[in-house]
Each structure stands twice: as structure tokens, then as C-alpha cells.
Amino acid sequence: MLRHLGLGLNLLALGLFFPGILLPMFALKTEMNAWFGQGRLGASLVDKELSIMQTVEELWQDQRLLVAALIFVFSVLIPLLKTIMVGLAWYWHKLQKGKRLATWVAAIGKWSMADVFVVAIFLAMLSTNHAETTTRQSLNMFGLRLDFDISSATQSMLGDGFYYFVGYCLLSLAASQLLQYGLKTQSAPAQK
């Protein structure tokens, strides 16, 4: 029973995984404004939404290969491999290799949390909320003095991809634990 629940959670986690890596994880906006007396001049410096896959692609194009590879490995490749292994362990439940695989997947559960760690670092590094900062500037040209204020504001928001990915991580972890426990309880009467 627990083994089937583990498989069901694993499949549900897989359903959350793909939106989690393809939908925007966060949005970042930076604006700069200048006020000249009653007039205002504004510009959007940064306005982007990025998913995990878009981030990997952008980092790869910017020649930040190590960071791109680490995010890809820990946030895409390892979660997919872990999901496949949980499915195989469920399928091979009567064989010793299925039990060993379930034990191995549960043992690397700590490593599978690296995807959560990567996303946490990723968000901490890229998503910042700064209150609006304003500085007063003066420009003197040909005896004319022009006073103006320059302000900038950075705003970040979590996207839907973040919530899907966190849901995937939690369900995947629960699925592997339930599967391992289900296989242990299934084999316990046979050993008596």
C-alpha cells in the first residue's frame, strides 16, 4: 500500500517538475527615474522573468559554464534520474535490486535536496527588493544650474515556477521515503 502511495506521489511530483523548470521562477524589475522640476524622465533598466531552464541557457550563453552546469545537474538532471529510479524500484519491488535501489534513492535524499539549495542560493543572489533610493544632483553649464533628483528601485517577485518546483521537491522526497518504508515493511514478514 505505501509502495503504491509512493509511486503515486512520485508521478504527481513529476507532473509538478516540468512546470517548475519551465515557468518563470522569479521576476526582476529595475527602474530609474529623473525629476527635473515638474518633469520626469524614466527608464526601465531590467525587466525580465526567468525560469530555471532560461537561467541555465542565459548563463551558458554568457560563458558562465560551471554555474550553468551546476544548476542544470542539481535542478534538472538529478531530479529526473531520482524520479526514474523511484519508478524502477516500485516496478522491481519483489527483486532484491528494487529494494537496494529504493534504499539508495533514500540515501541520496540529502543530495536530492541540493536542488532546493541551488534554488535558494539562486533566489537569494538574484532576487532583491530595494526600497527606492533618491539622490539629488546638480548640473552647472554655461552659468546655468539645473537641479534634479535621480531615483532607482529594484523589485523582485516569485513566479509560478518557484511554487511548482518546491512542490516537486517536497512530493519527491515524500515519495522516495514512502517507497523505501513500504518495501521494508513488505520484506519484513518474509525474513521471520
Solvent accessible surface area in square Angstrom, and as a share of the most:
residue,aa,sasa,rsa
1,M,184,0.82
2,L,55,0.28
3,R,29,0.10
4,H,93,0.42
5,L,89,0.44
6,G,0,0.00
7,L,31,0.15
8,G,39,0.37
9,L,34,0.17
10,N,3,0.02
11,L,104,0.52
12,L,100,0.50
13,A,0,0.00
14,L,51,0.25
15,G,48,0.46
16,L,42,0.21
17,F,1,0.00
18,F,91,0.38
19,P,36,0.23
20,G,0,0.00
21,I,9,0.04
22,L,108,0.54
23,L,67,0.33
24,P,41,0.26
25,M,0,0.00
26,F,3,0.01
27,A,10,0.07
28,L,30,0.15
29,K,79,0.33
30,T,22,0.13
31,E,84,0.38
32,M,78,0.35
33,N,20,0.10
34,A,14,0.11
35,W,85,0.30
36,F,75,0.31
37,G,65,0.63
38,Q,187,0.83
39,G,35,0.34
40,R,148,0.54
41,L,120,0.60
42,G,38,0.37
43,A,57,0.44
44,S,74,0.48
45,L,100,0.50
46,V,52,0.30
47,D,97,0.50
48,K,75,0.32
49,E,104,0.47
50,L,18,0.09
51,S,1,0.01
52,I,3,0.01
53,M,61,0.27
54,Q,86,0.38
55,T,5,0.03
56,V,17,0.10
57,E,100,0.45
58,E,62,0.28
59,L,20,0.10
60,W,134,0.47
61,Q,119,0.53
62,D,80,0.42
63,Q,134,0.60
64,R,139,0.51
65,L,77,0.38
66,L,129,0.64
67,V,64,0.37
68,A,1,0.00
69,A,41,0.32
70,L,81,0.40
71,I,15,0.08
72,F,69,0.29
73,V,52,0.30
74,F,45,0.19
75,S,0,0.00
76,V,9,0.05
77,L,74,0.37
78,I,43,0.22
79,P,2,0.02
80,L,48,0.24
81,L,88,0.44
82,K,4,0.02
83,T,8,0.05
84,I,101,0.51
85,M,32,0.14
86,V,2,0.01
87,G,22,0.21
88,L,65,0.33
89,A,0,0.00
90,W,66,0.23
91,Y,152,0.58
92,W,68,0.24
93,H,31,0.14
94,K,155,0.66
95,L,90,0.45
96,Q,114,0.51
97,K,91,0.38
98,G,0,0.00
99,K,48,0.20
100,R,146,0.53
101,L,33,0.17
102,A,2,0.01
103,T,66,0.39
104,W,131,0.46
105,V,1,0.01
106,A,16,0.12
107,A,66,0.51
108,I,30,0.15
109,G,4,0.04
110,K,174,0.74
111,W,167,0.59
112,S,9,0.06
113,M,64,0.29
114,A,17,0.13
115,D,6,0.03
116,V,50,0.29
117,F,130,0.54
118,V,22,0.13
119,V,6,0.04
120,A,55,0.43
121,I,85,0.43
122,F,12,0.05
123,L,18,0.09
124,A,78,0.60
125,M,125,0.56
126,L,53,0.26
127,S,30,0.20
128,T,48,0.28
129,N,108,0.55
130,H,110,0.49
131,A,84,0.65
132,E,104,0.47
133,T,80,0.47
134,T,79,0.46
135,T,73,0.43
136,R,164,0.60
137,Q,74,0.33
138,S,54,0.35
139,L,82,0.41
140,N,105,0.54
141,M,105,0.47
142,F,197,0.82
143,G,84,0.80
144,L,133,0.66
145,R,160,0.58
146,L,79,0.39
147,D,58,0.30
148,F,30,0.12
149,D,34,0.18
150,I,51,0.26
151,S,1,0.01
152,S,36,0.23
153,A,33,0.26
154,T,26,0.15
155,Q,103,0.46
156,S,13,0.08
157,M,88,0.39
158,L,79,0.39
159,G,15,0.14
160,D,93,0.48
161,G,0,0.00
162,F,41,0.17
163,Y,131,0.50
164,Y,81,0.31
165,F,1,0.00
166,V,50,0.28
167,G,19,0.19
168,Y,4,0.01
169,C,7,0.04
170,L,108,0.54
171,L,39,0.20
172,S,5,0.03
173,L,48,0.24
174,A,40,0.31
175,A,0,0.00
176,S,2,0.01
177,Q,81,0.36
178,L,43,0.21
179,L,2,0.01
180,Q,28,0.12
181,Y,128,0.49
182,G,6,0.06
183,L,4,0.02
184,K,115,0.49
185,T,61,0.35
186,Q,73,0.33
187,S,18,0.12
188,A,45,0.35
189,P,89,0.56
190,A,90,0.70
191,Q,148,0.66
192,K,207,0.88
